[in-house]
Amino acid sequence: DMDTWDLVPLYLYEGKFLFAHGTEFGAHLFRNDTFSVSALARYRFTRVQAGDNPLLIDLEDRDQTLDGGLTAQVRGGWGQLQADWLTDMLGRHEGQEFSLTYRYRWDLGDLMLSPFITSTWQDSNLTGYYYGVSPGEAGPGLPAYQPGSANNFTYGINAWYRLTDHVFLFANAGFTGFDSEIRDSPLMQDSGQTEVFIGAGYLFGNVRKADRVPD
């Protein structure tokens, strides 16, 4: 069952060397006003559980994991381009992922809007773990399947609204269209996936003098 909800605490911290942005954290290796490179760890929410589906009775659960790697960003008046490379740190999917994201940001007083588009390449180890079916798991109504590498596209928007000097609301929404290697999996029922994050937070410190809102 891939239709799941998770309660995620949002921690926003941006220091000289370390950062934490909700589901990811890391360390700045180099940065200036236009370019940065950081070590990154990010929680992967993808999982597959048999639940009460009789077709999946022999299917082993696919667990969420923690990926780690590098992220690089370059920014200017034209927007921001970000490249991420990640690999499995917990030995679950044992795969790799590379993504390229372009985003543009509008600051409208207390409201910030940031649409984005992402291209994500995943190797066959990653897709095989989450979307493959081994011969031992296969059965009537669930054929064996081994996907290859996949390239997915995500479109979305991030929104941030400041209610007071310290209290803010946020909403992030994105839709991912899956590569045919994933769509053809017998574990998949949809051609894409929608993710929505909504919440509120409290900013500590003299936030009115902050130069930027965390991405």
N, C-alpha and C positions, 0 to 999 in steps of 0.2 A: 504494500500500500504506500504510494508516493504522495498522497494528499495528506499533509501533516501540518500541524501548527506547533510552533516553539515559542516559549516565553524567554526573551533575550534581554538581560540587563544591558543598558547602553552606558559604557564608560568612555568618556572623551577626555583624553589627556594629550597634550602636545608640548613636550619638553625640548630642551636643546639636543638631547641625544636619544630619548625614548619617546614612544607614542603608543596610544591605545585608542582605537576607534571602534568600539562595540565588539564586533566579531573578529577583529584583527588587531594585532599588536606587533611592535618591532622596534628596531633601532636605526637611527639615521647614520649612514656611512659617510655621506657627503651631501651638502645642499647649499644653494645660494638662492638668489631671487628668481632664477629662471629654471634651474635644474636641480634634481635631487635623486639620490640612490639610497635605498634602505633595505635592510634585512627584514623579512616579513613572515609572520605566522598567521594563518587564517583558518577559522573553523569551517568545515564543509558540512552542510546540513543534509546533503543527499543521503537517503537510506531506503532500504527495501525490507519490508516485513510481511510475512505470510498472512498474519491475521487469521480471519475465519474463512479465507478463500480455499476451497478444497483442491483447486488446481495447483496451489502453491504448497501443498502439504510437505513435499520433499525439498522445498527450496530453503537453502541456508540464508539467514538474515544478512543483509549488507548494511554495515554500520557506518555511522558518521565518523569523521576523522579530523585530524589537524594537519593541514598542509603548511609547508614552509618553503621559503625561497627568497627571491629578490624582486623588488619593484623599483621602477625608474619613472620619473615624471619630468616633462618639460612643459613650461607654461608661458603664455604671453597674452597680448591683447586679442589674439585669435582664438583663445581657449586653452585647453590642457590636453596633452596626450600622455597616456600612461601605459607602460608595458609591465606585465607581471609574469614571472616564471615560478611555478610551485611544484613541489613533489611531496609525496606522502611521508609524514614524519612518524606515523604509528604502525606502518607495515600492514595496512588494510588493503587499499587498492593497489599500492606499490607502483602507481603510475605518475605521469607528469602532465602538466597543463601550462599552456602559454596563452596569454590574453593581451589584447590591445584595445584600449578604451579612449575614445574622444569625448570630451564634455565641454559645454559652454555654460557660463554662469552669468545670471542677471541678478543684480542687487537692487531691489525696489524698496528702499527704506528698511522697514523691519522684516520684509519678505525676501527670501532668496530662492530662486528657481534655477535648477541645473539639469537640463536634459543631457542624455548620453547615449552612445551606441558602443557596443562591445563585440569583438570577434574573439571567440575562445576555441583553441585547439586542444583536444584531449587525446592522449595516446590510447592504444588498444588495451593496455593493462587497466587503465581507469574505466574505460567504457565496458570492458569485459566483466569487471567486478560488479558494477552497478546494473548493467543491462544484459549481461550474458546469462545463458542457461547451460549448465554442463550436462553431458549425457546422463550422469547419475541423478540429476535433478529433474530431467525431462520425464514426461508421462503423457497420458491421454489429455489432449487440449493444451499441452505446454511443450512444444517442440524444443529440441536443443538449438542453441543459437550462440554464435561467437562474433560479436561486432568488431570491426576494425577501428582505426582512429576516426575521430569526428571533429567537425568544425561547426560550432553553434553561434548564432547571433542573438544578442540581447539589446532591446530598446527600452529606455525608461526615463524617469525623471525623479530628481530629488528635490524636496521642498523643505524649507526651514522658516519658521515664523517666530519672532521674538515677542512674547507677551509683555514681559517686563525686562528690567536690566538683567535679571538672572533666570527667569523662567522662559522656556521655549517649547514649541511644538515642532514635530517633524513628521514627514510622510515620504516614504520612498516606494516607488512602484516600478516594476520591470517585467517585460515579457520576453522569454527565451524561445526561439524557434529551433527545434532540434534537427540535427543532421539526420539523413536517412539511415545511417548506421544505428542510430538510437531509436528513431521512429519505428524501424522494422523489428525491434525487439518484441517478443511475445509478452514481456513484462510491461510494455507501454501501451496505454490506451489513448493518449493524446499526442498531438504533433508538437506541442509546446508546453511551457510552464509559466505561470504567473506568480510572482513573488511580491508581497506587500509588507512593508514595515511601517508601523505607526506608533507614536509614543510621545512622551513629554520628558523634559529634563530640567535640571538646575545647574547653572553655571556658577562656579566659585571664582572669587577674585574680582579685579577691576575689568569686567568684560567689555565695557563700553569703549575701551581703548584697544581692544583686540583688533588685529589687522585682518583676520579672516575667520570664517567659520570652518571647522573641520569638514572634509569631504564625506 
